Amino acid sequence: MVGAGLAATAGCLGGADEGTAAEDHPAMRGVDDQPALGPPPGDAEATIVAFEDPSCHRCRAFALETVPKIESNLVEPGTATYVYRWYPVVYEWGKPATKSLAATFERDADAFWALQEHYYRTQSEFSTGNVLDRTRAFLDAETAVDGTEVVDAVEAGEADDAVQRNLDAGEAADANTTPSVYLFKEGEFRTKASGSVSYDAIESALGL
């Protein structure tokens, strides 16, 4: 049972599906096709699946403050896998941004992670009107991916299905806020953390 102190630290922590086999949980649907850090999903002792929106302020804090600790303390030793699922439910510019992330990931994983970080670090500078132009410029300047190719793919609807699959999985998993972080250990769902999610809450909930 998660104590009140931990719940406060996590923002919101709980899950009615506790004990569900990881393979049967909706947050894990199609997880092998998602961006991930660490061993293949399911191979490590723990799997952390995060539904995030690049336009979400709490996702920014999670990505820039919590995920680096997950990576250094859990992913690099091989204890956990971190899976990112784009989930555009906050501001309008997040929709073309997530489609850009999907189109970029299809072409190059390193460029995907660079673009994701760029969205979070310069979040306040984006709007619906400039997101594709800024995305193109960043990809051309900072990655090996052709920014125009990515933007053309987004505008042609080529990334729509990849985004919709995550929206469907998130809805089925009751991801009603962002970030929604699903924690699995030894093949079973343990709990969900949402809102202001700290590293300590994740570590404690997983017993790592």
C-alpha positions as a printed Julia matrix, in Angstrom:
208×3 Matrix{Float64}:
  0.0    0.0     0.0
  1.32   3.41   -0.98
  1.49   5.8     1.94
  0.11   9.33    1.95
  3.58  10.82    1.9
  4.5    8.95   -1.26
  1.22   9.84   -2.92
  1.84  13.5    -2.19
  5.32  13.28   -3.63
  4.05  11.57   -6.77
  1.17  13.93   -7.39
 -1.23  11.02   -7.77
 -0.33   7.37   -7.43
 -2.55   4.34   -7.74
 -4.02   1.78  -10.09
 -7.09  -0.43  -10.02
 -5.4   -2.95  -12.33
 -2.61  -3.82   -9.9
 -1.37  -7.35  -10.51
 -2.48  -7.42  -14.15
  0.03  -9.16  -16.39
  2.08  -6.57  -18.24
  1.22  -8.09  -21.6
 -2.49  -7.63  -20.87
 -2.32  -4.02  -19.71
 -3.44  -1.41  -22.28
 -0.45   0.83  -21.54
  1.74  -1.93  -22.99
 -0.15  -2.23  -26.28
  2.3   -1.93  -29.16
  5.05  -0.98  -26.74
  7.75  -2.62  -28.86
  7.13   0.03  -31.52
  7.64   2.96  -29.13
 10.81   4.94  -28.35
 12.58   3.3   -25.42
 15.76   3.55  -23.37
 17.36   0.42  -21.95
 16.65  -3.25  -22.58
 13.69  -4.26  -24.77
 10.39  -3.74  -22.89
  9.75  -6.7   -20.63
 13.37  -7.89  -20.52
 14.45  -5.81  -17.5
 13.15  -6.23  -13.97
 10.98  -3.11  -14.37
  9.34  -1.25  -17.24
  8.29   2.41  -16.97
  5.79   3.57  -19.61
  5.16   7.33  -19.74
  2.38   9.01  -21.7
  3.6   12.56  -22.33
  2.64  15.67  -24.28
  5.46  17.99  -25.41
  3.21  20.99  -24.69
  2.54  19.88  -21.08
  4.35  21.85  -18.35
  4.42  18.97  -15.87
  5.75  16.69  -18.62
  8.57  19.17  -19.11
  9.51  18.92  -15.45
  9.24  15.14  -15.56
 11.39  14.88  -18.69
 14.09  17.28  -17.56
 14.24  16.44  -13.84
 12.94  12.89  -13.3
 13.83  11.01  -16.48
 17.6   11.73  -16.22
 17.56  10.06  -12.78
 15.6    7.12  -14.18
 18.17   6.8   -16.93
 21.26   6.98  -14.71
 19.95   4.97  -11.76
 17.71   2.37  -13.41
 18.17   2.26  -17.18
 21.96   2.31  -17.47
 22.42  -0.54  -14.92
 19.83  -2.56  -16.87
 17.29  -2.6   -14.03
 14.51  -0.86  -15.96
 13.33   0.12  -19.41
 11.86   3.59  -19.98
  9.25   3.86  -22.74
  7.99   7.18  -24.12
  4.47   7.35  -25.6
  3.47  10.64  -27.29
  0.02  11.67  -26.07
 -1.24  15.07  -27.33
 -4.02  16.12  -24.96
 -2.95  19.52  -23.59
 -2.28  22.49  -25.91
 -3.03  22.53  -29.64
  0.59  22.84  -30.73
  1.24  19.51  -29.05
 -0.69  17.74  -31.81
  1.61  18.63  -34.73
  4.56  18.29  -32.36
  3.67  14.69  -31.49
  3.15  13.88  -35.15
  6.59  15.33  -35.81
  8.03  13.16  -33.05
  6.41  10.08  -34.58
  7.67  10.91  -38.08
 11.15  11.62  -36.73
 11.31   8.4   -34.72
 10.41   6.43  -37.84
 13.55   7.85  -39.44
 16.07   8.03  -36.6
 15.82   7.3   -32.87
 18.63   9.67  -31.87
 16.94  12.52  -33.73
 13.68  11.69  -31.97
 15.23  12.03  -28.51
 16.95  15.27  -29.52
 13.69  16.75  -30.84
 11.76  15.66  -27.77
 14.27  17.4   -25.51
 14.2   20.49  -27.73
 10.43  20.75  -27.38
 10.68  20.61  -23.6
 13.64  22.95  -23.21
 12.14  25.63  -25.47
  8.5   24.88  -24.7
  7.45  28.49  -24.14
  8.58  29.46  -27.65
  6.2   27.14  -29.5
  2.72  27.82  -30.85
  0.4   26.17  -33.34
  1.54  28.67  -35.94
  5.29  28.07  -35.65
  5.74  24.5   -34.45
  6.37  22.91  -37.85
  8.74  25.65  -39.01
 10.71  25.45  -35.76
 10.73  21.65  -35.95
 12.09  21.72  -39.5
 14.8   24.2   -38.56
 15.91  22.21  -35.51
 16.06  18.89  -37.32
 18.04  20.4   -40.19
 20.5   22.15  -37.89
 20.95  19.62  -35.09
 20.22  16.12  -36.43
 20.87  13.88  -39.42
 17.17  13.88  -40.33
 15.79  16.02  -43.16
 13.42  18.46  -41.47
 11.44  19.14  -44.63
 10.88  15.42  -45.1
  9.47  15.14  -41.58
  7.2   18.16  -41.94
  5.96  16.93  -45.32
  5.15  13.56  -43.74
  3.22  15.26  -40.94
  1.24  17.43  -43.35
  0.46  14.38  -45.51
 -1.0   12.57  -42.49
  1.66   9.87  -42.48
  2.1   10.05  -38.69
 -1.6   10.15  -37.84
 -1.96   6.41  -37.2
  1.07   6.28  -34.9
 -0.36   9.09  -32.78
 -3.86   7.63  -32.76
 -2.56   4.27  -31.53
 -1.13   5.99  -28.46
 -4.3    7.99  -27.9
 -6.3    4.75  -28.01
 -3.89   2.95  -25.67
 -3.86   5.87  -23.24
 -7.63   6.11  -23.17
 -7.92   2.38  -22.52
 -5.34   2.69  -19.73
 -7.18   5.67  -18.17
 -4.38   8.13  -18.87
 -6.55  11.12  -17.97
 -3.7   13.54  -17.32
 -0.1   14.02  -18.37
  2.31  12.71  -17.57
  0.7    9.36  -16.8
  3.43   6.92  -15.84
  2.69   3.19  -15.65
  5.0    1.07  -13.54
  5.55  -2.63  -14.19
  7.78  -5.03  -12.29
  8.56  -8.68  -12.92
  5.88  -8.9   -15.6
  3.05  -7.33  -13.6
  1.47  -3.9   -13.39
  2.22  -2.27  -10.04
  0.76   1.25  -10.1
  0.26   4.46  -12.06
  1.81   7.8   -11.13
  0.47  11.01  -12.65
  0.92  14.74  -12.4
  4.09  15.9   -10.66
  5.95  12.58  -10.7
  9.24  12.4    -8.8
 12.04   9.88   -9.16
 11.75   8.92   -5.49
  8.09   8.01   -5.96
  8.89   5.76   -8.9
 11.8    4.08   -7.13
  9.73   3.48   -3.99
  6.66   2.22   -5.85
  8.79  -0.29   -7.74
 10.75  -1.3    -4.64
 14.06  -0.71   -6.39
